Amino acid sequence: MYKILIIEDESRVASLLQNGLEENSYQTMVAYDGLMGLRLFQAHSFDLVISDVVLPKMDGFELCKEIRKLNPHIPILMLTALGTTDDKLDGFDAGADDYMVKPFDFRELNARLKVLLKRGNGNTQDLPQELVYADLHIDLQKKNAERNGIPVKLSPKEYNLLLYMVENADRVLSRVEIAEKVWNTHFDTGTNFIDVYINYLRKKIDRDFEPKLIHTKAGMGFILTDKL
């Protein structure tokens, strides 16, 4: 039985989440502020964290960063009323794996939790130690990257996006596919966060190196290749 930590300062929302999750056979613990959430995370073992962004004592972004220091791999879903592109980018940069905006459909929340838990419990023993494309090297164990022997500092979401593009090198990836496979969410045509992250990667992976690896295919998506 999976154990989920809920960090939500609105008691009504916290109760709805707790009851809904327990009806779906999850174990839960609830914290009503960021510091309490961090203390519970330090004191207990969890399989997934659901956190609001606007929290007393420590906001969700800072909490997410602190949890990532303690456990780099635990799935974190941020649940908040803040739904702008910048808010989502802040959440992903803090280390969140997924982002849902209130009000939400519990069936969708449950579906996303299943995806995150399945991914978080995947067997990594048989994975290769490294991925290489051209002069780009990705260390799968340390979760870092370098190009032409030069380390490239990446945020968690930048790393996940680059990893997916390298795993699917020489193939055009649509925004819909990237949203579903990297962010575990449906692409919202009203936001441009995928384009923002592609630009982040270009600055880090391509700006000071040749050949350029990340390319835009107008009307189709993006491709990582050294053949253009």
N, C-alpha and C positions, 0 to 999 in steps of 0.2 A: 504494500500500500504506500503510495507516494505521500510525502509530507510537504505541505506548502506553507510558507510564511506569508501572511497578508499584512501589509503595512498601510493603514488607511485611517485618517483621523476623523472621518465622518462615520459615526457609529452605525447609522442606518445602512450605509453602503458596505461597511465592514461586515455587518450582520448578514446582509444579503449574499455577499461573497462567501462567507463562512458556511452558511446554510446550503447554498447551491453546490459548493464544492464537496461538502460532506455527504450530500445526497448522491453525488457521483463517485462516492467511495474514496475520496481523498481525506487524509488527516490534515488538520489545519491548526495554526497558532496565529493570534492576531496581536499586532502592536499598533498603538494609536499615535505614535510620534516617531521621528526618525531615530533618535537615540535609543528608544526602547526597542525598535526594530533591529538596530545594530547589536544591542546586547543579547537579544534572543538569538540572533544569527550566530553570535560567538559562543553561546551556551548550548545550542542544540544543532542537530543535523537535519538539513532540509534538502529536498530534491528540486525545488523551484521557489522563486520569490516573486510575489506580485506587490508592487509598490506604487502608491500615489506619488505625484511630483510635489505638490504643495503640502508640506508637512510641518508641524511644529518642531522646534529644536534642531532639526537637521533636514534640509530639503531632500527630495528623492534623488536628484542628480548627485549630490554629495554622498548620500547613502549608497547609491549604486557604485560609485568609485571605491568606497570603503569596503563594500562586499566583494568587489572584484579583487582587491588586494588580498583578501582572506581566501577567496575561492575563484580563480580565473574562469572556471568552466561552468559554474552553476547557471542555469537559465534564469533570466530576469525579464519579466514583463512589466512595463510601466503603464499605469492606468490613470488617465488624467482628463480634466476638462480642457486642457490646453492643447489645441489641435493644429497650430500653424506649422509650416515647414521648419522654421527655426526651432520651435519647441521639440519637434521630432528629432532634428539633427542634434540638439543638445542631449537628448535622451540616449541616442545611439552613441554619441561621443563619450558619454559617461560609462558606457559598457552595456546598455540594455540590449536584449536580443529581439524584443518586439515591443510594440507601442499601440495601445488601444485608447480611443477617445470616448469619454462619457458623453451621453448615455450609450451603453453597449448592449448587444444581444448576448445573453449568457451562453447560447448554443455556439456562437462564434468564439467566445472566450474559451469555452471548453475544447473546441476544435484546435485552437491555437496552442493551448496547454499540452494537448496530446502530441502535437508536432514537436514542441520544444522539449518535452520529456523524452520522446523517442530519440531525438537527435542527441540530447544530453547523455543518454545511456547507451549510445552506440558503441560497438566494440571497436576500439582503436588499435588493438594489438597487431592486426594484420595490415595496417596502413603503412605506406612507405615513409621513410624518414624525411624525405626531401622531394620537392617538385622543382624541376628546372625547365625554363623556356628561354631560349637565346642566352643572354647573360644575366637573366633574372633567376634568383634562387630563393625558394621559400622553405624554411626549416619548419616542418610540421609539428615537431615536438616542442620547440621553444616559441613557436608562433611568431616568427619574425622573418624579415625579408632583406635581401641585399641585391644590388645591381652592379655588375662589373666589380664585385668585391667590396662595394661601399654599402654599409648598413642604411636601410631606409626605415625611419620611424613611422609606424602606422597605428592609428586608433583601432580598436577591436572591429568596428564595422568596415573600415578601410581594408583591414586584413582579410575579413570574410569575403568582401567584394572581390579583391584581387585574387584570392584563392579560387573563387568560383570561376573567374574569368580565365585563369591559367588552366584549371581543370577542363575548361571548355574552349581552349585556345583554337583560333582559326575558324570559329563559328560565330555568326551574328547572334547576339543575345538581345531580345526585346526588353523594354522596360517592364512589361508584365512579368516575364520570366524572372528577371532579376529581383523584382519585388517579392515574388512568391518563393524563390529559392534562397535568396540571401536574407530577406527581411521577414519571411513567413507571413506576408500580408498581401492584400490585393492592391494593385497599383491605383492610386488616386490621381486622375488626370488633372486635378486642380492643384497638385503640388509638384515640385520639381526636385525633391530631395535626392533622387537617383542621379540626375544630372549634376547636382552639387557634389555628390560623392565621386562621380566620374572625374570631375574637374580637380577634386582633391588628389585623386590618384595620379592624374596626369602631371600635376605639379611635382609630385614626389617621385614618380616612376620614370617619367619621360623628359621633364624639362631640361635636365642636365646630362641627358644620355642620348645616344644614337644606336640603333634606329629607334624611332618612336614605335611603341607597342600598342597603345590604346587609341582606337580610331572610332569615329562616328560614322554610321551608315544612315544617311538622311532618310527619315520616314520609316526606318527599320529598327535601329537600336545601336549597339556598340559591339566592337570586336577587338579582341586582343590577338595581334598577329605581327610578325616581322616581315610579312610578305607583301606589304603595300608600299 
